[in-house]
Amino acid sequence: RGNVIKKIAPGNIDEVRSLLAGSGGVDVTGGMRGKIMELWDLARAGIPSRVFNVEAPGGVAKFLKNDLKEFTLIGGE
């Protein structure tokens, strides 16, 4: 388990990009790197995203209730 990056913004996108891996096998989404870069494109268009661990107990419910404490914000304030 790695450390959670709190925010991906113009000031750290190059560093984050260098840390992300593509898919190690057959994965049409491009692994985490592909997913984050797609979300980065949305952020640049003014649409922020949150990435979080859906396997964490209660994570999805907390997200839906806007009570999620550990996530990565891509773009946004």
mmCIF file of the N, C-alpha and C atoms, coordinates in Angstrom:
data_MODEL
# 
_entry.id   MODEL 
# 
loop_
_atom_site.group_PDB 
_atom_site.id 
_atom_site.type_symbol 
_atom_site.label_atom_id 
_atom_site.label_alt_id 
_atom_site.label_comp_id 
_atom_site.label_asym_id 
_atom_site.label_entity_id 
_atom_site.label_seq_id 
_atom_site.pdbx_PDB_ins_code 
_atom_site.Cartn_x 
_atom_site.Cartn_y 
_atom_site.Cartn_z 
_atom_site.occupancy 
_atom_site.B_iso_or_equiv 
_atom_site.pdbx_formal_charge 
_atom_site.auth_seq_id 
_atom_site.auth_comp_id 
_atom_site.auth_asym_id 
_atom_site.auth_atom_id 
_atom_site.pdbx_PDB_model_num 
ATOM 1   N N  . ARG A 1 1  ? 0.853   -1.179 0.000   1.00 0.00 ? 1  ARG A N  1 
ATOM 2   C CA . ARG A 1 1  ? 0.000   0.000  0.000   1.00 0.00 ? 1  ARG A CA 1 
ATOM 3   C C  . ARG A 1 1  ? 0.891   1.233  0.000   1.00 0.00 ? 1  ARG A C  1 
ATOM 4   N N  . GLY A 1 2  ? 0.642   2.113  -0.939  1.00 0.00 ? 2  GLY A N  1 
ATOM 5   C CA . GLY A 1 2  ? 1.417   3.341  -1.035  1.00 0.00 ? 2  GLY A CA 1 
ATOM 6   C C  . GLY A 1 2  ? 0.773   4.476  -0.274  1.00 0.00 ? 2  GLY A C  1 
ATOM 7   N N  . ASN A 1 3  ? 1.459   5.583  -0.245  1.00 0.00 ? 3  ASN A N  1 
ATOM 8   C CA . ASN A 1 3  ? 0.916   6.779  0.386   1.00 0.00 ? 3  ASN A CA 1 
ATOM 9   C C  . ASN A 1 3  ? -0.095  7.442  -0.540  1.00 0.00 ? 3  ASN A C  1 
ATOM 10  N N  . VAL A 1 4  ? -1.113  8.038  0.045   1.00 0.00 ? 4  VAL A N  1 
ATOM 11  C CA . VAL A 1 4  ? -2.126  8.736  -0.733  1.00 0.00 ? 4  VAL A CA 1 
ATOM 12  C C  . VAL A 1 4  ? -1.599  10.122 -1.100  1.00 0.00 ? 4  VAL A C  1 
ATOM 13  N N  . ILE A 1 5  ? -1.677  10.458 -2.360  1.00 0.00 ? 5  ILE A N  1 
ATOM 14  C CA . ILE A 1 5  ? -1.349  11.800 -2.821  1.00 0.00 ? 5  ILE A CA 1 
ATOM 15  C C  . ILE A 1 5  ? -2.602  12.631 -2.606  1.00 0.00 ? 5  ILE A C  1 
ATOM 16  N N  . LYS A 1 6  ? -2.501  13.688 -1.826  1.00 0.00 ? 6  LYS A N  1 
ATOM 17  C CA . LYS A 1 6  ? -3.684  14.475 -1.457  1.00 0.00 ? 6  LYS A CA 1 
ATOM 18  C C  . LYS A 1 6  ? -4.285  15.220 -2.638  1.00 0.00 ? 6  LYS A C  1 
ATOM 19  N N  . LYS A 1 7  ? -3.431  15.784 -3.512  1.00 0.00 ? 7  LYS A N  1 
ATOM 20  C CA . LYS A 1 7  ? -3.946  16.560 -4.632  1.00 0.00 ? 7  LYS A CA 1 
ATOM 21  C C  . LYS A 1 7  ? -2.999  16.483 -5.818  1.00 0.00 ? 7  LYS A C  1 
ATOM 22  N N  . ILE A 1 8  ? -3.590  16.376 -6.990  1.00 0.00 ? 8  ILE A N  1 
ATOM 23  C CA . ILE A 1 8  ? -2.828  16.445 -8.227  1.00 0.00 ? 8  ILE A CA 1 
ATOM 24  C C  . ILE A 1 8  ? -3.217  17.764 -8.886  1.00 0.00 ? 8  ILE A C  1 
ATOM 25  N N  . ALA A 1 9  ? -2.214  18.602 -9.099  1.00 0.00 ? 9  ALA A N  1 
ATOM 26  C CA . ALA A 1 9  ? -2.415  19.950 -9.629  1.00 0.00 ? 9  ALA A CA 1 
ATOM 27  C C  . ALA A 1 9  ? -1.279  20.272 -10.593 1.00 0.00 ? 9  ALA A C  1 
ATOM 28  N N  . PRO A 1 10 ? -1.353  21.416 -11.278 1.00 0.00 ? 10 PRO A N  1 
ATOM 29  C CA . PRO A 1 10 ? -0.279  21.759 -12.222 1.00 0.00 ? 10 PRO A CA 1 
ATOM 30  C C  . PRO A 1 10 ? 1.119   21.723 -11.604 1.00 0.00 ? 10 PRO A C  1 
ATOM 31  N N  . GLY A 1 11 ? 1.233   22.056 -10.329 1.00 0.00 ? 11 GLY A N  1 
ATOM 32  C CA . GLY A 1 11 ? 2.534   22.098 -9.681  1.00 0.00 ? 11 GLY A CA 1 
ATOM 33  C C  . GLY A 1 11 ? 3.170   20.745 -9.406  1.00 0.00 ? 11 GLY A C  1 
ATOM 34  N N  . ASN A 1 12 ? 2.367   19.653 -9.442  1.00 0.00 ? 12 ASN A N  1 
ATOM 35  C CA . ASN A 1 12 ? 2.956   18.341 -9.157  1.00 0.00 ? 12 ASN A CA 1 
ATOM 36  C C  . ASN A 1 12 ? 2.603   17.261 -10.178 1.00 0.00 ? 12 ASN A C  1 
ATOM 37  N N  . ILE A 1 13 ? 1.922   17.620 -11.258 1.00 0.00 ? 13 ILE A N  1 
ATOM 38  C CA . ILE A 1 13 ? 1.498   16.597 -12.214 1.00 0.00 ? 13 ILE A CA 1 
ATOM 39  C C  . ILE A 1 13 ? 2.682   15.864 -12.836 1.00 0.00 ? 13 ILE A C  1 
ATOM 40  N N  . ASP A 1 14 ? 3.781   16.543 -13.116 1.00 0.00 ? 14 ASP A N  1 
ATOM 41  C CA . ASP A 1 14 ? 4.934   15.862 -13.718 1.00 0.00 ? 14 ASP A CA 1 
ATOM 42  C C  . ASP A 1 14 ? 5.529   14.837 -12.758 1.00 0.00 ? 14 ASP A C  1 
ATOM 43  N N  . GLU A 1 15 ? 5.628   15.195 -11.479 1.00 0.00 ? 15 GLU A N  1 
ATOM 44  C CA . GLU A 1 15 ? 6.130   14.252 -10.480 1.00 0.00 ? 15 GLU A CA 1 
ATOM 45  C C  . GLU A 1 15 ? 5.192   13.061 -10.338 1.00 0.00 ? 15 GLU A C  1 
ATOM 46  N N  . VAL A 1 16 ? 3.905   13.335 -10.257 1.00 0.00 ? 16 VAL A N  1 
ATOM 47  C CA . VAL A 1 16 ? 2.917   12.254 -10.127 1.00 0.00 ? 16 VAL A CA 1 
ATOM 48  C C  . VAL A 1 16 ? 2.973   11.340 -11.334 1.00 0.00 ? 16 VAL A C  1 
ATOM 49  N N  . ARG A 1 17 ? 3.037   11.919 -12.526 1.00 0.00 ? 17 ARG A N  1 
ATOM 50  C CA . ARG A 1 17 ? 3.088   11.126 -13.763 1.00 0.00 ? 17 ARG A CA 1 
ATOM 51  C C  . ARG A 1 17 ? 4.271   10.166 -13.734 1.00 0.00 ? 17 ARG A C  1 
ATOM 52  N N  . SER A 1 18 ? 5.398   10.620 -13.204 1.00 0.00 ? 18 SER A N  1 
ATOM 53  C CA . SER A 1 18 ? 6.589   9.765  -13.162 1.00 0.00 ? 18 SER A CA 1 
ATOM 54  C C  . SER A 1 18 ? 6.442   8.612  -12.170 1.00 0.00 ? 18 SER A C  1 
ATOM 55  N N  . LEU A 1 19 ? 5.539   8.745  -11.205 1.00 0.00 ? 19 LEU A N  1 
ATOM 56  C CA . LEU A 1 19 ? 5.326   7.702  -10.205 1.00 0.00 ? 19 LEU A CA 1 
ATOM 57  C C  . LEU A 1 19 ? 4.323   6.643  -10.632 1.00 0.00 ? 19 LEU A C  1 
ATOM 58  N N  . LEU A 1 20 ? 3.487   6.966  -11.597 1.00 0.00 ? 20 LEU A N  1 
ATOM 59  C CA . LEU A 1 20 ? 2.402   6.068  -11.998 1.00 0.00 ? 20 LEU A CA 1 
ATOM 60  C C  . LEU A 1 20 ? 2.869   5.037  -13.005 1.00 0.00 ? 20 LEU A C  1 
ATOM 61  N N  . ALA A 1 21 ? 2.332   3.855  -12.855 1.00 0.00 ? 21 ALA A N  1 
ATOM 62  C CA . ALA A 1 21 ? 2.653   2.774  -13.780 1.00 0.00 ? 21 ALA A CA 1 
ATOM 63  C C  . ALA A 1 21 ? 1.475   2.529  -14.709 1.00 0.00 ? 21 ALA A C  1 
ATOM 64  N N  . GLY A 1 22 ? 1.790   2.089  -15.893 1.00 0.00 ? 22 GLY A N  1 
ATOM 65  C CA . GLY A 1 22 ? 0.750   1.661  -16.821 1.00 0.00 ? 22 GLY A CA 1 
ATOM 66  C C  . GLY A 1 22 ? 0.290   0.271  -16.440 1.00 0.00 ? 22 GLY A C  1 
ATOM 67  N N  . SER A 1 23 ? -0.399  -0.362 -17.307 1.00 0.00 ? 23 SER A N  1 
ATOM 68  C CA . SER A 1 23 ? -0.916  -1.704 -17.057 1.00 0.00 ? 23 SER A CA 1 
ATOM 69  C C  . SER A 1 23 ? 0.193   -2.738 -17.172 1.00 0.00 ? 23 SER A C  1 
ATOM 70  N N  . GLY A 1 24 ? 0.213   -3.672 -16.233 1.00 0.00 ? 24 GLY A N  1 
ATOM 71  C CA . GLY A 1 24 ? 1.178   -4.762 -16.274 1.00 0.00 ? 24 GLY A CA 1 
ATOM 72  C C  . GLY A 1 24 ? 0.687   -5.944 -17.091 1.00 0.00 ? 24 GLY A C  1 
ATOM 73  N N  . GLY A 1 25 ? -0.566  -5.924 -17.480 1.00 0.00 ? 25 GLY A N  1 
ATOM 74  C CA . GLY A 1 25 ? -1.161  -7.006 -18.255 1.00 0.00 ? 25 GLY A CA 1 
ATOM 75  C C  . GLY A 1 25 ? -2.176  -6.427 -19.223 1.00 0.00 ? 25 GLY A C  1 
ATOM 76  N N  . VAL A 1 26 ? -3.137  -7.251 -19.571 1.00 0.00 ? 26 VAL A N  1 
ATOM 77  C CA . VAL A 1 26 ? -4.189  -6.799 -20.475 1.00 0.00 ? 26 VAL A CA 1 
ATOM 78  C C  . VAL A 1 26 ? -5.150  -5.921 -19.687 1.00 0.00 ? 26 VAL A C  1 
ATOM 79  N N  . ASP A 1 27 ? -5.145  -4.631 -19.996 1.00 0.00 ? 27 ASP A N  1 
ATOM 80  C CA . ASP A 1 27 ? -5.996  -3.664 -19.300 1.00 0.00 ? 27 ASP A CA 1 
ATOM 81  C C  . ASP A 1 27 ? -6.266  -2.522 -20.262 1.00 0.00 ? 27 ASP A C  1 
ATOM 82  N N  . VAL A 1 28 ? -7.449  -2.468 -20.815 1.00 0.00 ? 28 VAL A N  1 
ATOM 83  C CA . VAL A 1 28 ? -7.758  -1.450 -21.823 1.00 0.00 ? 28 VAL A CA 1 
ATOM 84  C C  . VAL A 1 28 ? -7.787  -0.046 -21.239 1.00 0.00 ? 28 VAL A C  1 
ATOM 85  N N  . THR A 1 29 ? -7.784  0.088  -19.907 1.00 0.00 ? 29 THR A N  1 
ATOM 86  C CA . THR A 1 29 ? -7.820  1.415  -19.285 1.00 0.00 ? 29 THR A CA 1 
ATOM 87  C C  . THR A 1 29 ? -6.435  2.024  -19.130 1.00 0.00 ? 29 THR A C  1 
ATOM 88  N N  . GLY A 1 30 ? -5.380  1.246  -19.386 1.00 0.00 ? 30 GLY A N  1 
ATOM 89  C CA . GLY A 1 30 ? -4.024  1.778  -19.263 1.00 0.00 ? 30 GLY A CA 1 
ATOM 90  C C  . GLY A 1 30 ? -3.502  1.778  -17.848 1.00 0.00 ? 30 GLY A C  1 
ATOM 91  N N  . GLY A 1 31 ? -4.099  0.977  -16.967 1.00 0.00 ? 31 GLY A N  1 
ATOM 92  C CA . GLY A 1 31 ? -3.653  0.929  -15.578 1.00 0.00 ? 31 GLY A CA 1 
ATOM 93  C C  . GLY A 1 31 ? -3.949  2.238  -14.873 1.00 0.00 ? 31 GLY A C  1 
ATOM 94  N N  . MET A 1 32 ? -3.357  2.440  -13.714 1.00 0.00 ? 32 MET A N  1 
ATOM 95  C CA . MET A 1 32 ? -3.616  3.654  -12.937 1.00 0.00 ? 32 MET A CA 1 
ATOM 96  C C  . MET A 1 32 ? -3.130  4.896  -13.683 1.00 0.00 ? 32 MET A C  1 
ATOM 97  N N  . ARG A 1 33 ? -2.022  4.774  -14.389 1.00 0.00 ? 33 ARG A N  1 
ATOM 98  C CA . ARG A 1 33 ? -1.515  5.926  -15.154 1.00 0.00 ? 33 ARG A CA 1 
ATOM 99  C C  . ARG A 1 33 ? -2.556  6.390  -16.172 1.00 0.00 ? 33 ARG A C  1 
ATOM 100 N N  . GLY A 1 34 ? -3.134  5.476  -16.913 1.00 0.00 ? 34 GLY A N  1 
ATOM 101 C CA . GLY A 1 34 ? -4.146  5.830  -17.910 1.00 0.00 ? 34 GLY A CA 1 
ATOM 102 C C  . GLY A 1 34 ? -5.362  6.493  -17.278 1.00 0.00 ? 34 GLY A C  1 
ATOM 103 N N  . LYS A 1 35 ? -5.803  5.952  -16.157 1.00 0.00 ? 35 LYS A N  1 
ATOM 104 C CA . LYS A 1 35 ? -6.974  6.506  -15.475 1.00 0.00 ? 35 LYS A CA 1 
ATOM 105 C C  . LYS A 1 35 ? -6.696  7.920  -14.968 1.00 0.00 ? 35 LYS A C  1 
ATOM 106 N N  . ILE A 1 36 ? -5.565  8.098  -14.305 1.00 0.00 ? 36 ILE A N  1 
ATOM 107 C CA . ILE A 1 36 ? -5.236  9.411  -13.747 1.00 0.00 ? 36 ILE A CA 1 
ATOM 108 C C  . ILE A 1 36 ? -5.052  10.436 -14.863 1.00 0.00 ? 36 ILE A C  1 
ATOM 109 N N  . MET A 1 37 ? -4.428  10.058 -15.953 1.00 0.00 ? 37 MET A N  1 
ATOM 110 C CA . MET A 1 37 ? -4.211  11.020 -17.033 1.00 0.00 ? 37 MET A CA 1 
ATOM 111 C C  . MET A 1 37 ? -5.530  11.401 -17.701 1.00 0.00 ? 37 MET A C  1 
ATOM 112 N N  . GLU A 1 38 ? -6.472  10.487 -17.794 1.00 0.00 ? 38 GLU A N  1 
ATOM 113 C CA . GLU A 1 38 ? -7.809  10.829 -18.311 1.00 0.00 ? 38 GLU A CA 1 
ATOM 114 C C  . GLU A 1 38 ? -8.490  11.815 -17.371 1.00 0.00 ? 38 GLU A C  1 
ATOM 115 N N  . LEU A 1 39 ? -8.389  11.568 -16.072 1.00 0.00 ? 39 LEU A N  1 
ATOM 116 C CA . LEU A 1 39 ? -8.988  12.479 -15.096 1.00 0.00 ? 39 LEU A CA 1 
ATOM 117 C C  . LEU A 1 39 ? -8.270  13.831 -15.100 1.00 0.00 ? 39 LEU A C  1 
ATOM 118 N N  . TRP A 1 40 ? -6.962  13.822 -15.373 1.00 0.00 ? 40 TRP A N  1 
ATOM 119 C CA . TRP A 1 40 ? -6.219  15.080 -15.468 1.00 0.00 ? 40 TRP A CA 1 
ATOM 120 C C  . TRP A 1 40 ? -6.739  15.909 -16.642 1.00 0.00 ? 40 TRP A C  1 
ATOM 121 N N  . ASP A 1 41 ? -7.049  15.256 -17.756 1.00 0.00 ? 41 ASP A N  1 
ATOM 122 C CA . ASP A 1 41 ? -7.622  15.975 -18.898 1.00 0.00 ? 41 ASP A CA 1 
ATOM 123 C C  . ASP A 1 41 ? -8.944  16.632 -18.502 1.00 0.00 ? 41 ASP A C  1 
ATOM 124 N N  . LEU A 1 42 ? -9.774  15.927 -17.738 1.00 0.00 ? 42 LEU A N  1 
ATOM 125 C CA . LEU A 1 42 ? -11.028 16.516 -17.252 1.00 0.00 ? 42 LEU A CA 1 
ATOM 126 C C  . LEU A 1 42 ? -10.752 17.699 -16.330 1.00 0.00 ? 42 LEU A C  1 
ATOM 127 N N  . ALA A 1 43 ? -9.771  17.551 -15.448 1.00 0.00 ? 43 ALA A N  1 
ATOM 128 C CA . ALA A 1 43 ? -9.434  18.628 -14.509 1.00 0.00 ? 43 ALA A CA 1 
ATOM 129 C C  . ALA A 1 43 ? -9.002  19.881 -15.264 1.00 0.00 ? 43 ALA A C  1 
ATOM 130 N N  . ARG A 1 44 ? -8.227  19.702 -16.305 1.00 0.00 ? 44 ARG A N  1 
ATOM 131 C CA . ARG A 1 44 ? -7.788  20.848 -17.104 1.00 0.00 ? 44 ARG A CA 1 
ATOM 132 C C  . ARG A 1 44 ? -8.962  21.527 -17.791 1.00 0.00 ? 44 ARG A C  1 
ATOM 133 N N  . ALA A 1 45 ? -10.054 20.804 -17.990 1.00 0.00 ? 45 ALA A N  1 
ATOM 134 C CA . ALA A 1 45 ? -11.268 21.364 -18.587 1.00 0.00 ? 45 ALA A CA 1 
ATOM 135 C C  . ALA A 1 45 ? -12.209 21.919 -17.516 1.00 0.00 ? 45 ALA A C  1 
ATOM 136 N N  . GLY A 1 46 ? -11.752 21.916 -16.244 1.00 0.00 ? 46 GLY A N  1 
ATOM 137 C CA . GLY A 1 46 ? -12.558 22.479 -15.162 1.00 0.00 ? 46 GLY A CA 1 
ATOM 138 C C  . GLY A 1 46 ? -13.426 21.487 -14.420 1.00 0.00 ? 46 GLY A C  1 
ATOM 139 N N  . ILE A 1 47 ? -13.207 20.199 -14.648 1.00 0.00 ? 47 ILE A N  1 
ATOM 140 C CA . ILE A 1 47 ? -14.014 19.162 -13.990 1.00 0.00 ? 47 ILE A CA 1 
ATOM 141 C C  . ILE A 1 47 ? -13.117 18.376 -13.034 1.00 0.00 ? 47 ILE A C  1 
ATOM 142 N N  . PRO A 1 48 ? -13.152 18.681 -11.733 1.00 0.00 ? 48 PRO A N  1 
ATOM 143 C CA . PRO A 1 48 ? -12.312 17.955 -10.775 1.00 0.00 ? 48 PRO A CA 1 
ATOM 144 C C  . PRO A 1 48 ? -12.859 16.548 -10.502 1.00 0.00 ? 48 PRO A C  1 
ATOM 145 N N  . SER A 1 49 ? -11.988 15.691 -10.021 1.00 0.00 ? 49 SER A N  1 
ATOM 146 C CA . SER A 1 49 ? -12.357 14.309 -9.678  1.00 0.00 ? 49 SER A CA 1 
ATOM 147 C C  . SER A 1 49 ? -11.741 13.925 -8.343  1.00 0.00 ? 49 SER A C  1 
ATOM 148 N N  . ARG A 1 50 ? -12.311 12.914 -7.733  1.00 0.00 ? 50 ARG A N  1 
ATOM 149 C CA . ARG A 1 50 ? -11.733 12.314 -6.536  1.00 0.00 ? 50 ARG A CA 1 
ATOM 150 C C  . ARG A 1 50 ? -11.510 10.839 -6.801  1.00 0.00 ? 50 ARG A C  1 
ATOM 151 N N  . VAL A 1 51 ? -10.332 10.374 -6.431  1.00 0.00 ? 51 VAL A N  1 
ATOM 152 C CA . VAL A 1 51 ? -9.993  8.955  -6.557  1.00 0.00 ? 51 VAL A CA 1 
ATOM 153 C C  . VAL A 1 51 ? -9.813  8.421  -5.148  1.00 0.00 ? 51 VAL A C  1 
ATOM 154 N N  . PHE A 1 52 ? -10.446 7.272  -4.867  1.00 0.00 ? 52 PHE A N  1 
ATOM 155 C CA . PHE A 1 52 ? -10.359 6.697  -3.529  1.00 0.00 ? 52 PHE A CA 1 
ATOM 156 C C  . PHE A 1 52 ? -10.432 5.186  -3.615  1.00 0.00 ? 52 PHE A C  1 
ATOM 157 N N  . ASN A 1 53 ? -10.110 4.539  -2.525  1.00 0.00 ? 53 ASN A N  1 
ATOM 158 C CA . ASN A 1 53 ? -10.105 3.080  -2.453  1.00 0.00 ? 53 ASN A CA 1 
ATOM 159 C C  . ASN A 1 53 ? -11.527 2.582  -2.200  1.00 0.00 ? 53 ASN A C  1 
ATOM 160 N N  . VAL A 1 54 ? -12.136 2.007  -3.221  1.00 0.00 ? 54 VAL A N  1 
ATOM 161 C CA . VAL A 1 54 ? -13.513 1.511  -3.072  1.00 0.00 ? 54 VAL A CA 1 
ATOM 162 C C  . VAL A 1 54 ? -13.576 0.245  -2.220  1.00 0.00 ? 54 VAL A C  1 
ATOM 163 N N  . GLU A 1 55 ? -12.423 -0.391 -1.972  1.00 0.00 ? 55 GLU A N  1 
ATOM 164 C CA . GLU A 1 55 ? -12.413 -1.597 -1.147  1.00 0.00 ? 55 GLU A CA 1 
ATOM 165 C C  . GLU A 1 55 ? -12.311 -1.287 0.339   1.00 0.00 ? 55 GLU A C  1 
ATOM 166 N N  . ALA A 1 56 ? -12.045 -0.033 0.695   1.00 0.00 ? 56 ALA A N  1 
ATOM 167 C CA . ALA A 1 56 ? -11.998 0.342  2.116   1.00 0.00 ? 56 ALA A CA 1 
ATOM 168 C C  . ALA A 1 56 ? -13.405 0.234  2.690   1.00 0.00 ? 56 ALA A C  1 
ATOM 169 N N  . PRO A 1 57 ? -13.542 -0.327 3.893   1.00 0.00 ? 57 PRO A N  1 
ATOM 170 C CA . PRO A 1 57 ? -14.875 -0.493 4.485   1.00 0.00 ? 57 PRO A CA 1 
ATOM 171 C C  . PRO A 1 57 ? -15.637 0.833  4.544   1.00 0.00 ? 57 PRO A C  1 
ATOM 172 N N  . GLY A 1 58 ? -16.816 0.835  3.962   1.00 0.00 ? 58 GLY A N  1 
ATOM 173 C CA . GLY A 1 58 ? -17.669 2.010  3.989   1.00 0.00 ? 58 GLY A CA 1 
ATOM 174 C C  . GLY A 1 58 ? -17.245 3.123  3.059   1.00 0.00 ? 58 GLY A C  1 
ATOM 175 N N  . GLY A 1 59 ? -16.237 2.883  2.230   1.00 0.00 ? 59 GLY A N  1 
ATOM 176 C CA . GLY A 1 59 ? -15.692 3.936  1.378   1.00 0.00 ? 59 GLY A CA 1 
ATOM 177 C C  . GLY A 1 59 ? -16.691 4.534  0.411   1.00 0.00 ? 59 GLY A C  1 
ATOM 178 N N  . VAL A 1 60 ? -17.455 3.694  -0.259  1.00 0.00 ? 60 VAL A N  1 
ATOM 179 C CA . VAL A 1 60 ? -18.423 4.199  -1.232  1.00 0.00 ? 60 VAL A CA 1 
ATOM 180 C C  . VAL A 1 60 ? -19.527 4.979  -0.522  1.00 0.00 ? 60 VAL A C  1 
ATOM 181 N N  . ALA A 1 61 ? -20.017 4.459  0.588   1.00 0.00 ? 61 ALA A N  1 
ATOM 182 C CA . ALA A 1 61 ? -21.061 5.161  1.353   1.00 0.00 ? 61 ALA A CA 1 
ATOM 183 C C  . ALA A 1 61 ? -20.538 6.516  1.836   1.00 0.00 ? 61 ALA A C  1 
ATOM 184 N N  . LYS A 1 62 ? -19.314 6.544  2.316   1.00 0.00 ? 62 LYS A N  1 
ATOM 185 C CA . LYS A 1 62 ? -18.729 7.814  2.773   1.00 0.00 ? 62 LYS A CA 1 
ATOM 186 C C  . LYS A 1 62 ? -18.598 8.794  1.612   1.00 0.00 ? 62 LYS A C  1 
ATOM 187 N N  . PHE A 1 63 ? -18.192 8.293  0.456   1.00 0.00 ? 63 PHE A N  1 
ATOM 188 C CA . PHE A 1 63 ? -18.094 9.158  -0.722  1.00 0.00 ? 63 PHE A CA 1 
ATOM 189 C C  . PHE A 1 63 ? -19.456 9.753  -1.058  1.00 0.00 ? 63 PHE A C  1 
ATOM 190 N N  . LEU A 1 64 ? -20.479 8.913  -1.083  1.00 0.00 ? 64 LEU A N  1 
ATOM 191 C CA . LEU A 1 64 ? -21.823 9.375  -1.432  1.00 0.00 ? 64 LEU A CA 1 
ATOM 192 C C  . LEU A 1 64 ? -22.381 10.364 -0.407  1.00 0.00 ? 64 LEU A C  1 
ATOM 193 N N  . LYS A 1 65 ? -21.941 10.244 0.840   1.00 0.00 ? 65 LYS A N  1 
ATOM 194 C CA . LYS A 1 65 ? -22.387 11.154 1.902   1.00 0.00 ? 65 LYS A CA 1 
ATOM 195 C C  . LYS A 1 65 ? -21.466 12.366 2.039   1.00 0.00 ? 65 LYS A C  1 
ATOM 196 N N  . ASN A 1 66 ? -20.476 12.478 1.140   1.00 0.00 ? 66 ASN A N  1 
ATOM 197 C CA . ASN A 1 66 ? -19.473 13.547 1.190   1.00 0.00 ? 66 ASN A CA 1 
ATOM 198 C C  . ASN A 1 66 ? -18.733 13.558 2.528   1.00 0.00 ? 66 ASN A C  1 
ATOM 199 N N  . ASP A 1 67 ? -18.430 12.369 3.030   1.00 0.00 ? 67 ASP A N  1 
ATOM 200 C CA . ASP A 1 67 ? -17.748 12.221 4.317   1.00 0.00 ? 67 ASP A CA 1 
ATOM 201 C C  . ASP A 1 67 ? -16.436 11.446 4.169   1.00 0.00 ? 67 ASP A C  1 
ATOM 202 N N  . LEU A 1 68 ? -15.902 11.422 2.967   1.00 0.00 ? 68 LEU A N  1 
ATOM 203 C CA . LEU A 1 68 ? -14.679 10.682 2.682   1.00 0.00 ? 68 LEU A CA 1 
ATOM 204 C C  . LEU A 1 68 ? -13.483 11.483 3.172   1.00 0.00 ? 68 LEU A C  1 
ATOM 205 N N  . LYS A 1 69 ? -12.610 10.845 3.944   1.00 0.00 ? 69 LYS A N  1 
ATOM 206 C CA . LYS A 1 69 ? -11.458 11.543 4.523   1.00 0.00 ? 69 LYS A CA 1 
ATOM 207 C C  . LYS A 1 69 ? -10.168 11.311 3.738   1.00 0.00 ? 69 LYS A C  1 
ATOM 208 N N  . GLU A 1 70 ? -10.017 10.164 3.104   1.00 0.00 ? 70 GLU A N  1 
ATOM 209 C CA . GLU A 1 70 ? -8.775  9.834  2.398   1.00 0.00 ? 70 GLU A CA 1 
ATOM 210 C C  . GLU A 1 70 ? -9.063  9.616  0.917   1.00 0.00 ? 70 GLU A C  1 
ATOM 211 N N  . PHE A 1 71 ? -8.593  10.559 0.103   1.00 0.00 ? 71 PHE A N  1 
ATOM 212 C CA . PHE A 1 71 ? -8.785  10.487 -1.336  1.00 0.00 ? 71 PHE A CA 1 
ATOM 213 C C  . PHE A 1 71 ? -7.753  11.395 -2.010  1.00 0.00 ? 71 PHE A C  1 
ATOM 214 N N  . THR A 1 72 ? -7.657  11.262 -3.320  1.00 0.00 ? 72 THR A N  1 
ATOM 215 C CA . THR A 1 72 ? -6.827  12.158 -4.112  1.00 0.00 ? 72 THR A CA 1 
ATOM 216 C C  . THR A 1 72 ? -7.739  13.063 -4.902  1.00 0.00 ? 72 THR A C  1 
ATOM 217 N N  . LEU A 1 73 ? -7.555  14.359 -4.758  1.00 0.00 ? 73 LEU A N  1 
ATOM 218 C CA . LEU A 1 73 ? -8.310  15.334 -5.543  1.00 0.00 ? 73 LEU A CA 1 
ATOM 219 C C  . LEU A 1 73 ? -7.495  15.659 -6.779  1.00 0.00 ? 73 LEU A C  1 
ATOM 220 N N  . ILE A 1 74 ? -8.116  15.523 -7.922  1.00 0.00 ? 74 ILE A N  1 
ATOM 221 C CA . ILE A 1 74 ? -7.450  15.833 -9.183  1.00 0.00 ? 74 ILE A CA 1 
ATOM 222 C C  . ILE A 1 74 ? -8.073  17.118 -9.709  1.00 0.00 ? 74 ILE A C  1 
ATOM 223 N N  . GLY A 1 75 ? -7.272  18.194 -9.696  1.00 0.00 ? 75 GLY A N  1 
ATOM 224 C CA . GLY A 1 75 ? -7.783  19.507 -10.071 1.00 0.00 ? 75 GLY A CA 1 
ATOM 225 C C  . GLY A 1 75 ? -8.605  20.073 -8.920  1.00 0.00 ? 75 GLY A C  1 
ATOM 226 N N  . GLY A 1 76 ? -9.437  21.012 -9.188  1.00 0.00 ? 76 GLY A N  1 
ATOM 227 C CA . GLY A 1 76 ? -10.337 21.571 -8.173  1.00 0.00 ? 76 GLY A CA 1 
ATOM 228 C C  . GLY A 1 76 ? -9.629  22.492 -7.201  1.00 0.00 ? 76 GLY A C  1 
ATOM 229 N N  . GLU A 1 77 ? -10.379 22.958 -6.246  1.00 0.00 ? 77 GLU A N  1 
ATOM 230 C CA . GLU A 1 77 ? -9.889  23.920 -5.248  1.00 0.00 ? 77 GLU A CA 1 
ATOM 231 C C  . GLU A 1 77 ? -9.155  23.230 -4.136  1.00 0.00 ? 77 GLU A C  1 
# 
